[in-house]
Amino acid sequence: MKIARAFSVAVLLIILTSVCLADSGFVGVRGENFVIRGARYYYVGANYWYGSLLGRESEKRRGIERLRRELDTLKRLGIDNLRVLAGAEGEGLLNGITRVGPPLQPEKGKFDEDSLKSLDLLLAEMRKRDMRAVIYLSNNWEWSGGFQQYLLWEKRIDPTLTTRKPSWDELRDTVKEFYACGPCIAAYQTQAAKVISRRNSVNRIEYVNDPTIMAWEIANEPRPMRPSANDAYVKFLRETSSLIRTLDAQHLITIGHEGYIGTESIELFEKVHADKNIDYITIHIWPKNWGWLADNDLEKALANAENETRKYIDANLAVAHKLGKPFVIEEFGFPRDGRSFDRSSTTRLRDKYFELILSNLGTGKNGTVAGVNFWAFAGLGRAEHPDFIWQAGDAFTGDPPMEEQGLNSVFDSDRSTLSLLAKAARRAKRL
């Protein structure tokens, strides 16, 4: 009798907790859908990684004023889900590239309070506008330090990689070592815990209690890089997602995955997303990077990219159906007409490609495609040099510093693109 009573109490507590979360404004998961307060939640969102860095700008016009104007623009368009960087690791050159910053963790184990306050500011301003944030906690790539910086701190890789660009094979051989480096993983997890356990200095709300945060993302595009690292990669993702769940039982958790191209195996993609602590599945789509735009005539290349994109979405979406989890296309980009970087150039072909991606919202057997985030919102940012290459001190655009500023950025002046995004956002609300 006592056992039965105890079991009944436990079940009641679980039900009450679920009801409280459902009424709190937190984004939850029900089967293959997101829900807020019991209703399905669909969104058109933006990659806005630099939003967490704007609070560090000493000039208000380039910092807080820019942030508020850009958030107002996005909210007005109905784009109210933003994928942002928690913060950079290390500073200076890495792979010959000047990293974004100032860094959250300038030295191993030392955290910059002003950088954390800058993230606080972003979240506080988003909360005022009833927006949602997906926060990625590190990066597979060098432009914000990421996994390579942890390896550098532990002297596990060639120190000359700070100033020279490695080949693709050397980069793969380098980054895969992160998953076998215990001190590297511990340092990454210390940073993750520092962020997740924080109380916002602006509005005094603990991050774990703030529904402005939709999800914690383990990293931006974490790849095993080499098949030999697959087992260690799986272990890292499993242990990290478990740690995040221990720290924060209320928010969603996802990996930040590109889809099976990131693991070079649909089976491995499925395996890491089958983890009980991973709440939803993501994919990224990069026609240019993946060789889908090989034809010099961009209009002809578009047809191939559209065909490959449909196949890629279908293959990865099948995994979401098999696992019964929501599905988000959280990165995609396409060149401007003529492969130009100049924001005055037209975007007819880009707009056509965006329309294809956006048309997937709400599709799938159970309305499984729940969100779409374009890469990336550049807002008021502008390339500041004739070669379109970013230099330290320049305004941020949506393109990281190893790419031309304008390659994939959507500026506040791109009216046709913003118009179709707004139209898709209105449809998302109706869904």
HELIX and SHEET records of a PDB file:
HELIX    1   1 LYS A    2  ASP A   23  1                                  22    
HELIX    2   2 TRP A   49  SER A   52  5                                   4    
HELIX    3   3 LEU A   54  ARG A   56  5                                   3    
HELIX    4   4 ILE A   64  LEU A   77  1                                  14    
HELIX    5   5 GLU A  113  LYS A  128  1                                  16    
HELIX    6   6 GLU A  142  SER A  144  5                                   3    
HELIX    7   7 GLY A  146  TRP A  153  1                                   8    
HELIX    8   8 PRO A  159  THR A  162  5                                   4    
HELIX    9   9 TRP A  168  VAL A  175  1                                   8    
HELIX   10  10 LYS A  176  ALA A  180  5                                   5    
HELIX   11  11 GLY A  182  ILE A  196  1                                  15    
HELIX   12  12 TYR A  207  ASN A  209  5                                   3    
HELIX   13  13 PRO A  227  ALA A  229  5                                   3    
HELIX   14  14 ASN A  230  LEU A  247  1                                  18    
HELIX   15  15 TYR A  260  THR A  263  1                                   4    
HELIX   16  16 ILE A  266  HIS A  273  1                                   8    
HELIX   17  17 LEU A  298  LEU A  323  1                                  26    
HELIX   18  18 ASP A  337  ARG A  339  5                                   3    
HELIX   19  19 ARG A  348  LEU A  358  1                                  11    
HELIX   20  20 ARG A  415  ARG A  430  1                                  16    
SHEET    1   A 3 GLY A  28  ARG A  30  0                                        
SHEET    2   A 3 ASN A  33  ILE A  36 -1                                        
SHEET    3   A 3 ALA A  39  ARG A  40 -1                                        
SHEET    1   B 8 LEU A 252  THR A 254  0                                        
SHEET    2   B 8 ILE A 213  GLU A 217  1                                        
SHEET    3   B 8 ARG A 132  TYR A 136  1                                        
SHEET    4   B 8 ASN A  81  LEU A  85  1                                        
SHEET    5   B 8 TYR A  43  ASN A  47  1                                        
SHEET    6   B 8 VAL A 369  PHE A 374  1                                        
SHEET    7   B 8 PHE A 327  PHE A 332  1                                        
SHEET    8   B 8 ILE A 281  ILE A 285  1                                        
SHEET    1   C 2 LEU A  93  LEU A  94  0                                        
SHEET    2   C 2 ILE A  97  THR A  98 -1                                        
SHEET    1   D 2 PHE A 377  GLY A 379  0                                        
SHEET    2   D 2 VAL A 410  PHE A 411  1                                        
END                                                                             
